[in-house]
Amino acid sequence: MPSASPSAAMRFEGTERYYLNPELREIVNIAMVMEKPLLLTGEAGTGKTQLAFEIARALNLRMEEARCKSTFKGEELCYVYDTVLRLNDSRFGTGDTGRDVNNIWDYIRFGPIGRAFTCDDRRVLLLDEIDKTDSDTQDNLLDVLEDGAFIIREINHKVQAKQRPIIIITSNAKRELSDPFLRRCFCHYIPFPGPEEMVKIVRLHYPDIPDAFLQASLETFYRLREEGFEKPPATAELLDWIGAMRASRVRGPGAGKDIAHIGTLLKRTQDILRFKGLRRSLRF
């Protein structure tokens, strides 16, 4: 009888600082059991990236992380062959570096995917904001993520994952992902939390917050979100705002021109200037 996958014995139930609703709990655990990448979408501040870190913390696993950029290529997330360093060593010698110019492995540097595949322990692999990469990069990752393997082209060597990592991929939907890429993932959209869910999230971070203080804070927060700012405040900003108010010992969030620490909620200059305009027109 074949042994069960190591992922089958793992379950993530949330943590004392990450609220996990039932729908998200189900898809996270199914993805772990079936060893499929989990693609999380939703607006910034809904906890997509933090989820990966909390899974690693709760399951006592190490993290491998790639903060994606537009310049990334799929291959460099797996490995980089440092030809410049090898050429330099061949011309000037390796000295006491311990490198052998005749050994190409001394010039292979594994990226986050490569490290997650070659390590002996199971890890959580986070590919953060994959939508910042171009379609070619995404296409280069298709077989890598599905097969748990990649080829080092320079020596035609196949790197097979010793243990498949738990793969969390996030996207803010700034660029459409290709259909083939999506087919290889389990996908979940994290909606912005409503007031009832937000109460649970805030209380994970501030369990002793008074009810009146919390309700007043949420009323101001959601009202700001409805004003159509370029970057509306998200969960992270709300938690920072409440933390700032508690640190400065203000009695409440205030209203109108007296909203406490507005710079922890609104970050764009145009949004702050627009808020001042709304304040003057008594809409706040």
Secondary structure, DSSP 8 states (H G I E B T S, - for coil): -----GGGG-----BTTB---HHHHHHHHHHHHHT--EEEE-STTSSHHHHHHHHHHHHT-EEEEEE--TT--HHHHHEEE-HHHHHHHHHH--TTS---TT-GGGGEEE-HHHHHHHSSS-EEEEEETGGGS-HHHHHHHHHHHHHTEEEETTTTEEEE-SS--EEEEEE-SSS---HHHHHTSEEEE-----HHHHHHHHHHH-TT--HHHHHHHHHHHHHHHTT--SS---HHHHHHHHHHHHHTT-SS---GGG-TTGGGT--SHHHHHHHHHHHHTT--
